[in-house]
Amino acid sequence: MNQTPKPPVSDTTLPSPVVEQDGESVIMSFDEVSVQSRMRLDDPTALDLDYSRVMMAFLLLQPQPASILMIGLGGGSLAKYCHRHLPQARITVVEINPEVIAARDTFQVPADGELFSVVQGDGAAFLATSPRDSYDVILVDGFGADGEQPEALCSLAFYKACRAALRPSGVLMVNLQDQEPQCSRLIGRIWQMFGEPVLPLEVACGGNLVVLAGDDAAFKACAGSLRRRWRALDAVHQATLDDVLPGLEEELKPWWTPPAKDKKPVARDEVAAAKPKVQAASTEAKIGAKKASVQRKRSGGRR
């Protein structure tokens, strides 16, 4: 591989990215084990890594977001995809590492403009000072030198700030390293801030797990119309989410309510003969048991 020269290090506490080219792609990494980002040279805006496609699941709840905040730039895969295929969205990317930002041209990250900007800074600090109800979507994709979630980007305070900065129907997507027990702890923290509407979405390869968190009403609406929403998306988004759809459909089942059936009029004597109280109690018990099961899942079980 050809290795791109690195700019001078401006902060020795931050890891230096290694950028390499192999003739078919450009790869960013921080160690010899994991790939931080990969860009196909024949299609620079394609989402090449599995986790990045799962991160786009927010489109099924927010198909036309007006404002997107991204914490972590990397090689800019998500930023480029959203910039190209969601042209109406105002996209702000916060990246703490200046050396990562310095590689933006190599990865063909768009120049800053009216609807797109890359800001050097601490993502947690940036979010803490963001006005309430600022964003339709927040994507968190920040890691430390050893592939761990930095504490500043996975604390209760951080997830609370995410909830506050999202609009009422906004969606949070978090890319986590799928290693226990840390992964379950972080899902539990997100659940504490968002409640029931928290879904762990499996990633086929790469050792990641993506968490989707949002609004209960939005989850209920999406659960009953997921396939219809997918078909309404542009073809490029359908292709991106094709492998994500089955897993999301399964996770949304607890929020799905079957359509009400038309009931035939019942005579009064038939109503008197019925025993609705016993039936209601039985149904209530089943619903209670189901909710308890869902709560146990959402509070941090590994999926």
Secondary structure as GFF3:
##gff-version 3
##sequence-region A 1 303
A	DSSP	beta_strand	2	3	.	.	.	ID=ss1
A	DSSP	beta_strand	18	21	.	.	.	ID=ss2
A	DSSP	beta_strand	25	29	.	.	.	ID=ss3
A	DSSP	beta_strand	37	40	.	.	.	ID=ss4
A	DSSP	alpha_helix	50	55	.	.	.	ID=ss5
A	DSSP	three_ten_helix	56	60	.	.	.	ID=ss6
A	DSSP	beta_strand	67	71	.	.	.	ID=ss7
A	DSSP	alpha_helix	77	85	.	.	.	ID=ss8
A	DSSP	beta_strand	90	95	.	.	.	ID=ss9
A	DSSP	alpha_helix	98	102	.	.	.	ID=ss10
A	DSSP	beta_strand	116	120	.	.	.	ID=ss11
A	DSSP	alpha_helix	123	128	.	.	.	ID=ss12
A	DSSP	beta_strand	135	140	.	.	.	ID=ss13
A	DSSP	three_ten_helix	151	153	.	.	.	ID=ss14
A	DSSP	alpha_helix	156	165	.	.	.	ID=ss15
A	DSSP	beta_strand	166	177	.	.	.	ID=ss16
A	DSSP	alpha_helix	182	194	.	.	.	ID=ss17
A	DSSP	beta_strand	198	202	.	.	.	ID=ss18
A	DSSP	beta_strand	208	213	.	.	.	ID=ss19
A	DSSP	alpha_helix	216	223	.	.	.	ID=ss20
A	DSSP	alpha_helix	226	232	.	.	.	ID=ss21
A	DSSP	alpha_helix	235	241	.	.	.	ID=ss22
A	DSSP	alpha_helix	245	251	.	.	.	ID=ss23
A	DSSP	three_ten_helix	253	255	.	.	.	ID=ss24
A	DSSP	alpha_helix	268	273	.	.	.	ID=ss25
A	DSSP	alpha_helix	276	298	.	.	.	ID=ss26
###
